[in-house]
Amino acid sequence: MADKIRIGIIGAGNIAQSAHIPAYLEQDDVELYAVYDINESRAKEVAEKFGFKHAVRSLDELVGMEELDAVSVCTWNNGHKDAVIAAANAGKHILCEKPMAMTVEETEAMAEAVRKNNVVFMMGFVNRFRIESKIIKELADAGKFGEIYYAKCGIVRRRGTPLGWFTDLSKSGGGPVIDLGVHAIDVTWYYMGKPEPESVSAVTYSKIGDYKTKGVSRWEALDTDNLVFETEDSAAALIRFKNGASMTVDVTWAINGKERSIFSEIYGTKAGASLDPFCIYGEEAGYLMNCTPVAEPENMFNNEIRHFIDCIKLGQQPIATLEDGMAVQKILNGIYDSARLGREVKL
Ligand SMILES: NC(=O)c1ccc[n+]([C@@H]2O[C@H](COP(=O)([O-])OP(=O)(O)OC[C@H]3O[C@@H](n4cnc5c(N)ncnc54)[C@H](O)[C@@H]3O)[C@@H](O)[C@H]2O)c1
């Protein structure tokens, strides 16, 4: 391997341009090597704008480049499976945007290719790379919360349906559950020590989900033509774990109620924690004590990309693994199954 890790981008849209590429540019030991997008002119523009050596015209061409070490998979959700399998089979290390895929079956096919080829695979579970998450996780691992038996999490947008492919079921695989729930569920499950899921009971609704409301800002995919609305716009779920713990989830793109950016609250027998507002809820000398650890804010995407590069260089397993991506996908698809069937489902 050369001194610099040579990176390829698969899917050069919003998240690639606003988060992955800028974070790679922050690293001294990374070279932006090649970019591929189904939109050929976008690949060329991005290569020129950010200084990639090559813009290529097919996935096979990209993963077949001998000098390439690793890729970021930043396509629509329906492109993750093929991109990951092709990259793994070509021996390239992979950072895969969330969600891992659209279905559990897709994640199994991806896992087979990753395991067979022994490449580093990291899930883009970026909320694990917030400084607050690092602190909560360290405290949890040190036993400061006691037994974590309950958690609440979610992201509540009042009118925040993203523009573009997100609402097209064939490209996204689902609405706010798969788009936002993935973040909230993952980071909370991580704080809890990744207990094994047992069952889920969920409801989904599609009652508001349009784009008519004025004066609101939304995440925008780079292509916003041809809008269809085929997904849920809100959902709630109760997940039970085999160790007796449970988690409630509340995610919406559109609802007539109070907004809430990502929240994650864990409740333990000794203390609890909240990601936002960042607070540890404990007891000291017989008094209830709220405490907020002091730490400089950090850019979570820079932390994520740095960790990916370190794992490649040191041959280490990332903190957001293939198995984590698969477990979270099981929960996401379990939420949809439960909502469709109108009952609790085993996971
Ligand atoms: N981590 C986060 O917070 C976060 C935020 C937004 C989006 N995302 C994820 O990033 C991914 C991309 O989202 P986005 O908002 O950047 O969308 P986008 O539409 O702006 O960008 C996707 C790009 O991928 C290209 N593309 C689509 N299918 C392709 C394929 N099979 N091969 C090659 N190129 C392909 C499109 O032409 C487009 O340029 C999604 O999986 C999304 O869930 C993550």
The ligand as an SDF file (V2000), in Angstrom:
LIG
                    3D

 44 48  0  0  0  0  0  0  0  0999 V2000
  -24.9090   10.2060    7.0890 N   0  0  0  0  0  0  0  0  0  0  0  0
  -25.8510   11.0890    6.8650 C   0  0  0  0  0  0  0  0  0  0  0  0
  -26.2000   11.8850    7.7330 O   0  0  0  0  0  0  0  0  0  0  0  0
  -26.5040   11.1350    5.5160 C   0  0  0  0  0  0  0  0  0  0  0  0
  -27.1490   12.2910    5.0920 C   0  0  0  0  0  0  0  0  0  0  0  0
  -27.7370   12.2900    3.8240 C   0  0  0  0  0  0  0  0  0  0  0  0
  -27.6710   11.1640    3.0120 C   0  0  0  0  0  0  0  0  0  0  0  0
  -27.0490   10.0430    3.4650 N   0  0  0  0  0  0  0  0  0  0  0  0
  -27.0030    8.8270    2.6490 C   0  0  0  0  0  0  0  0  0  0  0  0
  -26.1300    9.0730    1.5440 O   0  0  0  0  0  0  0  0  0  0  0  0
  -26.5980    8.4250    0.3690 C   0  0  0  0  0  0  0  0  0  0  0  0
  -26.7600    9.4420   -0.7530 C   0  0  0  0  0  0  0  0  0  0  0  0
  -27.6530   10.4630   -0.3730 O   0  0  0  0  0  0  0  0  0  0  0  0
  -27.5540   11.9380   -1.0160 P   0  0  0  0  0  0  0  0  0  0  0  0
  -28.4050   12.8110   -0.1830 O   0  0  0  0  0  0  0  0  0  0  0  0
  -26.1430   12.2900   -1.2240 O   0  0  0  0  0  0  0  0  0  0  0  0
  -28.2770   11.6830   -2.4210 O   0  0  0  0  0  0  0  0  0  0  0  0
  -27.9310   12.3830   -3.8360 P   0  0  0  0  0  0  0  0  0  0  0  0
  -29.0330   12.0020   -4.7450 O   0  0  0  0  0  0  0  0  0  0  0  0
  -27.6360   13.8350   -3.6410 O   0  0  0  0  0  0  0  0  0  0  0  0
  -26.5750   11.6620   -4.2850 O   0  0  0  0  0  0  0  0  0  0  0  0
  -26.5380   10.3460   -4.7160 C   0  0  0  0  0  0  0  0  0  0  0  0
  -25.6630   10.2860   -5.9720 C   0  0  0  0  0  0  0  0  0  0  0  0
  -25.5090    8.9110   -6.3050 O   0  0  0  0  0  0  0  0  0  0  0  0
  -25.6870    8.7720   -7.7360 C   0  0  0  0  0  0  0  0  0  0  0  0
  -26.1130    7.3940   -7.9170 N   0  0  0  0  0  0  0  0  0  0  0  0
  -27.3310    6.8510   -7.6820 C   0  0  0  0  0  0  0  0  0  0  0  0
  -27.3120    5.5300   -7.8880 N   0  0  0  0  0  0  0  0  0  0  0  0
  -26.0420    5.2170   -8.2840 C   0  0  0  0  0  0  0  0  0  0  0  0
  -25.3760    4.0120   -8.6000 C   0  0  0  0  0  0  0  0  0  0  0  0
  -26.0150    2.8330   -8.5840 N   0  0  0  0  0  0  0  0  0  0  0  0
  -24.0760    4.0770   -8.9340 N   0  0  0  0  0  0  0  0  0  0  0  0
  -23.4100    5.2660   -8.9600 C   0  0  0  0  0  0  0  0  0  0  0  0
  -23.9840    6.4410   -8.6660 N   0  0  0  0  0  0  0  0  0  0  0  0
  -25.2800    6.4160   -8.2930 C   0  0  0  0  0  0  0  0  0  0  0  0
  -26.7000    9.8230   -8.1220 C   0  0  0  0  0  0  0  0  0  0  0  0
  -26.6100   10.1630   -9.4800 O   0  0  0  0  0  0  0  0  0  0  0  0
  -26.2820   10.9840   -7.1910 C   0  0  0  0  0  0  0  0  0  0  0  0
  -25.3150   11.7950   -7.7940 O   0  0  0  0  0  0  0  0  0  0  0  0
  -27.9000    7.7140    0.7760 C   0  0  0  0  0  0  0  0  0  0  0  0
  -27.6520    6.3760    1.0810 O   0  0  0  0  0  0  0  0  0  0  0  0
  -28.3290    8.4600    2.0350 C   0  0  0  0  0  0  0  0  0  0  0  0
  -29.1080    7.6630    2.9220 O   0  0  0  0  0  0  0  0  0  0  0  0
  -26.4490   10.0090    4.6810 C   0  0  0  0  0  0  0  0  0  0  0  0
  1  2  1  0
  2  3  2  0
  2  4  1  0
  4  5  1  0
  4 44  2  0
  5  6  2  0
  6  7  1  0
  7  8  2  0
  8  9  1  0
  8 44  1  0
  9 10  1  0
  9 42  1  0
 10 11  1  0
 11 12  1  0
 11 40  1  0
 12 13  1  0
 13 14  1  0
 14 15  2  0
 14 16  1  0
 14 17  1  0
 17 18  1  0
 18 19  2  0
 18 20  1  0
 18 21  1  0
 21 22  1  0
 22 23  1  0
 23 24  1  0
 23 38  1  0
 24 25  1  0
 25 26  1  0
 25 36  1  0
 26 27  1  0
 26 35  1  0
 27 28  2  0
 28 29  1  0
 29 30  1  0
 29 35  2  0
 30 31  1  0
 30 32  2  0
 32 33  1  0
 33 34  2  0
 34 35  1  0
 36 37  1  0
 36 38  1  0
 38 39  1  0
 40 41  1  0
 40 42  1  0
 42 43  1  0
M  CHG  2   8   1  16  -1
M  END
$$$$
